[in-house]
Amino acid sequence: MSHDTSNNLNPIRLTSLSHGGGCGCKIAPGVLAEILKKSTGFPVPGALLVGIETSDDAAVYKLNDEQALIATTDFFMPIVDDPYDFGRIAATNAISDVYAMGGTPIMALALVGMPINQIPLDVIGKIIEGGESICREAGIPIAGGHSIDSIEPIYGLVVMGLIHPSKVKRNSNARIGDQLVLAKPLGVGILSAALKKQKLDADGYANMIASTTKLNKPGQKLSQLETVHAMTDVTGFGLLGHLLEICRGAQVGAKLRIADIPLLPQVKELATAGYITGASARNFASYCDDVRFSHEDAITQVLLSDPQTSGGLLVACAPEGLAQVLEIFHKNDFQDAAVIGEIVAGPAQIQVLSD
């Protein structure tokens, strides 16, 4: 039985009002790289510890010897029809970038764009309420924001956080021999594609919401570990795209073991049945030259390039720190966290091993 989000209180299917949803809305990595390549350079102050140079998750600015400010923003169009769930997912996704740098969020600003003539004000209110509920869970206020009347519904946050300058976890400091740990199962984009076509059952929807609204709080504790060398979160570019950012930043390669990569329930079956986002193909086309498969098949390609909205942390840690990293995840209710591969010497490419 498919999951039906329509009812008398919420008759509008939010996903029908947008051409994309969640982090699947992102501009494909190859196109984005071309856009940024043409941008004009500008002087970078020494206090800017992290900027755009390695496509990291957030900017980091050193305030003093004890504090650095983390600043990020993220927003997108609806990935689900329930307005409260949409707000929760978007807020969780935005806050994740602070955790991915190892920081502690301190406040947020709301970004709201809505087609006012198409969506009732109470529905817009539920979207904002959903975002507020996640901010409360993260222990931060929404201190302001900006709203516009737009063609498609958009919601997200600007999020700021704090961290000690020496504890920042960049995506570019991986070392040869590091083990790769993925905290959340893959497959959000596939589940969202099935939902949009009203082919996702209630269990599938529940699994999708549980994953996308789980805050990546372990990032705060992982930042304290010297054995954690690099960290990012897996979002719109898929596992391959964000792992390639790690590889390119550190000028190393990586190996992935397909059998060890966790998937959300039903994902492989739904992908086989054709419930795939257009973003998955755009993602893979952007970085396929840097991916090598020991045994390539279409479904594996889809799973690894599937856009993850509010995905899990991806950690590169020294082998001697692996047990502690896994313990932090498992003790904080990330039971699916798993070792999925390793960093290796060589060009910035990924080898995907099927056995």
C-alpha positions as semicolon CSV with decimal commas, in nm:
position;residue;x (nm);y (nm);z (nm)
1;M;0,000;0,000;0,000
2;S;0,141;0,340;-0,096
3;H;0,181;0,622;0,153
4;D;-0,083;0,890;0,101
5;T;0,000;1,226;0,256
6;S;-0,318;1,396;0,139
7;N;-0,600;1,460;0,386
8;N;-0,863;1,719;0,460
9;L;-0,622;1,934;0,659
10;N;-0,345;1,919;0,400
11;P;-0,491;1,868;0,051
12;I;-0,191;2,017;-0,129
13;R;0,088;1,792;-0,253
14;L;0,389;2,014;-0,196
15;T;0,609;1,800;-0,421
16;S;0,378;1,872;-0,716
17;L;0,462;2,242;-0,693
18;S;0,836;2,202;-0,756
19;H;1,049;2,059;-1,036
20;G;1,287;1,893;-0,787
21;G;1,303;1,809;-0,421
22;G;1,549;1,810;-0,131
23;C;1,918;1,798;-0,212
24;G;1,826;1,659;-0,553
25;C;1,771;2,027;-0,642
26;K;2,144;2,092;-0,628
27;I;2,323;2,201;-0,944
28;A;2,522;1,901;-1,070
29;P;2,884;1,901;-0,945
30;G;3,035;1,932;-1,293
31;V;2,816;2,231;-1,380
32;L;2,884;2,394;-1,043
33;A;3,260;2,353;-1,091
34;E;3,235;2,524;-1,430
35;I;3,040;2,815;-1,280
36;L;3,286;2,865;-0,993
37;K;3,585;2,835;-1,227
38;K;3,469;3,150;-1,404
39;S;3,418;3,350;-1,086
40;T;3,661;3,631;-1,013
41;G;3,917;3,575;-0,740
42;F;3,927;3,802;-0,436
43;P;4,164;3,865;-0,145
44;V;4,123;3,603;0,131
45;P;4,183;3,725;0,487
46;G;4,413;3,515;0,702
47;A;4,136;3,466;0,957
48;L;3,927;3,275;0,700
49;L;4,029;2,921;0,793
50;V;3,794;2,750;0,545
51;G;3,649;2,904;0,229
52;I;3,541;2,765;-0,108
53;E;3,874;2,616;-0,209
54;T;3,793;2,249;-0,134
55;S;3,410;2,256;-0,157
56;D;3,387;2,208;0,217
57;D;3,061;2,204;0,411
58;A;3,081;2,551;0,568
59;A;3,296;2,860;0,594
60;V;3,506;2,896;0,910
61;Y;3,638;3,232;1,036
62;K;3,880;3,259;1,328
63;L;3,754;3,505;1,589
64;N;4,034;3,461;1,842
65;D;4,269;3,191;1,971
66;E;3,983;3,001;2,134
67;Q;3,690;3,047;1,895
68;A;3,612;3,023;1,526
69;L;3,275;3,101;1,367
70;I;3,118;2,840;1,136
71;A;2,870;2,982;0,882
72;T;2,659;2,790;0,632
73;T;2,328;2,799;0,448
74;D;2,111;2,536;0,286
75;F;1,761;2,546;0,138
76;F;1,559;2,348;-0,114
77;M;1,218;2,261;-0,252
78;P;0,987;2,001;-0,092
79;I;1,102;1,639;-0,079
80;V;0,778;1,533;0,096
81;D;0,418;1,653;0,092
82;D;0,367;1,688;0,467
83;P;0,459;2,051;0,548
84;Y;0,576;1,982;0,904
85;D;0,803;1,698;0,786
86;F;0,937;1,917;0,504
87;G;1,036;2,184;0,757
88;R;1,202;1,926;0,984
89;I;1,403;1,772;0,701
90;A;1,522;2,107;0,564
91;A;1,631;2,229;0,908
92;T;1,813;1,905;0,991
93;N;1,993;1,920;0,658
94;A;2,106;2,281;0,708
95;I;2,232;2,228;1,064
96;S;2,427;1,921;0,951
97;D;2,695;2,134;0,785
98;V;2,798;2,276;1,123
99;Y;2,823;1,925;1,269
100;A;3,021;1,814;0,962
101;M;3,288;2,072;1,049
102;G;3,288;1,942;1,407
103;G;3,117;2,248;1,550
104;T;2,833;2,337;1,785
105;P;2,543;2,531;1,630
106;I;2,447;2,852;1,811
107;M;2,165;3,010;1,605
108;A;1,980;3,006;1,275
109;L;1,804;3,239;1,035
110;A;1,507;3,113;0,832
111;L;1,493;3,136;0,452
112;V;1,137;3,115;0,320
113;G;1,016;3,141;-0,039
114;M;0,653;3,045;-0,102
115;P;0,394;3,078;-0,381
116;I;0,152;3,267;-0,159
117;N;-0,143;3,231;-0,398
118;Q;-0,109;2,850;-0,411
119;I;-0,025;2,744;-0,056
120;P;-0,251;2,830;0,240
121;L;-0,088;3,033;0,513
122;D;-0,149;2,761;0,772
123;V;0,047;2,513;0,558
124;I;0,338;2,758;0,534
125;G;0,314;2,796;0,911
126;K;0,350;2,420;0,955
127;I;0,667;2,420;0,743
128;I;0,817;2,686;0,968
129;E;0,699;2,501;1,281
130;G;0,873;2,187;1,159
131;G;1,199;2,377;1,120
132;E;1,160;2,532;1,464
133;S;1,112;2,187;1,622
134;I;1,449;2,069;1,491
135;C;1,620;2,388;1,601
136;R;1,483;2,329;1,952
137;E;1,624;1,977;1,940
138;A;1,962;2,120;1,838
139;G;1,936;2,376;2,120
140;I;1,940;2,686;1,901
141;P;1,699;2,975;1,833
142;I;1,575;3,095;1,496
143;A;1,684;3,455;1,542
144;G;1,540;3,603;1,223
145;G;1,536;3,539;0,851
146;H;1,394;3,651;0,519
147;S;1,086;3,558;0,315
148;I;0,976;3,615;-0,045
149;D;0,681;3,529;-0,268
150;S;0,832;3,277;-0,512
151;I;0,713;3,053;-0,795
152;E;0,813;2,731;-0,615
153;P;0,813;2,657;-0,241
154;I;1,158;2,687;-0,081
155;Y;1,261;2,654;0,283
156;G;1,593;2,635;0,465
157;L;1,823;2,797;0,717
158;V;2,136;3,001;0,758
159;V;2,316;2,835;1,049
160;M;2,605;2,960;1,258
161;G;2,818;2,764;1,500
162;L;3,133;2,780;1,709
163;I;3,442;2,560;1,734
164;H;3,797;2,583;1,864
165;P;4,018;2,674;1,565
166;S;4,239;2,368;1,619
167;K;3,942;2,128;1,618
168;V;3,797;2,214;1,276
169;K;3,745;1,900;1,067
170;R;3,792;1,980;0,700
171;N;3,703;1,750;0,412
172;S;4,056;1,777;0,270
173;N;4,286;1,629;0,536
174;A;4,238;1,257;0,476
175;R;4,553;1,042;0,493
176;I;4,657;0,723;0,318
177;G;4,540;0,426;0,526
178;D;4,243;0,610;0,680
179;Q;3,929;0,404;0,724
180;L;3,604;0,544;0,583
181;V;3,296;0,536;0,807
182;L;2,947;0,622;0,683
183;A;2,695;0,707;0,956
184;K;2,357;0,682;0,778
185;P;2,228;0,434;0,517
186;L;2,192;0,552;0,156
187;G;1,876;0,572;-0,051
188;V;1,686;0,890;0,041
189;G;1,668;1,007;-0,321
190;I;1,526;0,675;-0,435
191;L;1,262;0,677;-0,161
192;S;1,170;1,035;-0,252
193;A;1,130;0,937;-0,619
194;A;0,891;0,659;-0,518
195;L;0,702;0,898;-0,290
196;K;0,657;1,154;-0,566
197;K;0,496;0,882;-0,779
198;Q;0,286;0,770;-0,480
199;K;0,453;0,428;-0,469
200;L;0,618;0,448;-0,126
201;D;0,444;0,256;0,153
202;A;0,403;0,375;0,512
203;D;0,710;0,185;0,638
204;G;0,925;0,332;0,362
205;Y;0,805;0,682;0,444
206;A;0,872;0,630;0,815
207;N;1,226;0,510;0,743
208;M;1,287;0,808;0,517
209;I;1,167;1,060;0,777
210;A;1,361;0,893;1,060
211;S;1,684;0,918;0,861
212;T;1,641;1,270;0,726
213;T;1,540;1,423;1,061
214;K;1,822;1,268;1,267
215;L;2,071;1,539;1,364
216;N;2,438;1,455;1,301
217;K;2,533;1,553;1,657
218;P;2,819;1,298;1,683
219;G;3,022;1,541;1,471
220;Q;3,077;1,750;1,784
221;K;3,244;1,461;1,968
222;L;3,436;1,343;1,663
223;S;3,600;1,685;1,636
224;Q;3,777;1,614;1,964
225;L;3,957;1,309;1,825
226;E;4,304;1,354;1,677
227;T;4,256;1,030;1,486
228;V;3,970;1,182;1,282
229;H;4,146;1,347;0,991
230;A;3,861;1,449;0,759
231;M;3,484;1,474;0,777
232;T;3,193;1,575;0,556
233;D;2,826;1,490;0,517
234;V;2,681;1,302;0,223
235;T;2,411;1,512;0,058
236;G;2,311;1,614;-0,293
237;F;2,614;1,486;-0,487
238;G;2,574;1,132;-0,353
239;L;2,835;0,919;-0,178
240;L;3,068;0,919;-0,479
241;G;3,053;1,296;-0,522
242;H;3,129;1,383;-0,162
243;L;3,399;1,117;-0,130
244;L;3,562;1,256;-0,444
245;E;3,572;1,599;-0,274
246;I;3,768;1,435;0,009
247;C;4,002;1,265;-0,240
248;R;4,063;1,578;-0,446
249;G;4,126;1,793;-0,141
250;A;4,387;1,553;-0,003
251;Q;4,519;1,429;-0,340
252;V;4,453;1,066;-0,256
253;G;4,238;0,783;-0,385
254;A;3,973;0,571;-0,216
255;K;3,836;0,219;-0,224
256;L;3,470;0,138;-0,150
257;R;3,329;-0,206;-0,074
258;I;2,975;-0,234;-0,205
259;A;2,882;-0,514;0,034
260;D;2,963;-0,295;0,338
261;I;2,763;0,014;0,238
262;P;2,437;0,037;0,440
263;L;2,111;0,098;0,254
264;L;1,769;0,203;0,381
265;P;1,505;-0,074;0,361
266;Q;1,336;-0,119;0,019
267;V;1,589;0,102;-0,159
268;K;1,750;-0,160;-0,381
269;E;1,412;-0,300;-0,484
270;L;1,269;0,044;-0,563
271;A;1,577;0,141;-0,764
272;T;1,550;-0,182;-0,962
273;A;1,185;-0,096;-1,029
274;G;1,293;0,236;-1,180
275;Y;1,227;0,485;-0,900
276;I;1,535;0,700;-0,957
277;T;1,589;1,075;-0,944
278;G;1,714;1,269;-1,243
279;A;1,984;1,414;-1,016
280;S;2,144;1,071;-0,983
281;A;2,227;1,053;-1,354
282;R;2,345;1,416;-1,358
283;N;2,568;1,347;-1,061
284;F;2,730;1,042;-1,216
285;A;2,784;1,213;-1,550
286;S;2,980;1,484;-1,367
287;Y;3,232;1,252;-1,203
288;C;3,219;0,916;-1,386
289;D;3,572;0,964;-1,526
290;D;3,709;0,940;-1,172
291;V;3,523;0,622;-1,071
292;R;3,637;0,268;-1,145
293;F;3,411;-0,036;-1,090
294;S;3,544;-0,389;-1,046
295;H;3,204;-0,501;-1,175
296;E;2,984;-0,216;-1,294
297;D;2,608;-0,244;-1,296
298;A;2,339;0,020;-1,336
299;I;2,185;-0,024;-0,990
300;T;2,518;0,012;-0,807
301;Q;2,586;0,328;-1,005
302;V;2,247;0,468;-0,905
303;L;2,290;0,382;-0,537
304;L;2,628;0,551;-0,511
305;S;2,525;0,868;-0,697
306;D;2,179;0,894;-0,538
307;P;2,133;1,243;-0,386
308;Q;2,103;1,220;-0,009
309;T;1,894;1,485;0,159
310;S;2,015;1,528;0,518
311;G;2,254;1,234;0,476
312;G;2,503;1,092;0,719
313;L;2,853;1,197;0,816
314;L;3,141;1,047;0,619
315;V;3,453;1,019;0,832
316;A;3,815;0,942;0,740
317;C;3,999;0,823;1,050
318;A;4,324;0,648;1,138
319;P;4,286;0,270;1,190
320;E;4,376;0,304;1,558
321;G;4,084;0,544;1,608
322;L;3,824;0,336;1,426
323;A;3,679;0,161;1,731
324;Q;3,629;0,493;1,912
325;V;3,460;0,651;1,608
326;L;3,218;0,359;1,574
327;E;3,149;0,366;1,949
328;I;3,054;0,735;1,934
329;F;2,813;0,669;1,648
330;H;2,657;0,358;1,800
331;K;2,614;0,516;2,145
332;N;2,432;0,810;1,982
333;D;2,174;0,593;1,803
334;F;2,353;0,568;1,468
335;Q;2,334;0,189;1,468
336;D;2,385;0,162;1,091
337;A;2,724;0,338;1,098
338;A;2,969;0,115;0,913
339;V;3,321;0,096;0,774
340;I;3,275;0,112;0,396
341;G;3,627;0,150;0,258
342;E;3,962;0,320;0,294
343;I;4,186;0,596;0,167
344;V;4,466;0,477;-0,065
345;A;4,763;0,625;-0,247
346;G;4,713;0,735;-0,605
347;P;4,518;0,987;-0,811
348;A;4,193;1,135;-0,684
349;Q;3,977;0,845;-0,801
350;I;3,744;0,594;-0,639
351;Q;3,766;0,219;-0,688
352;V;3,433;0,043;-0,627
353;L;3,484;-0,320;-0,528
354;S;3,193;-0,560;-0,563
355;D;3,355;-0,845;-0,365
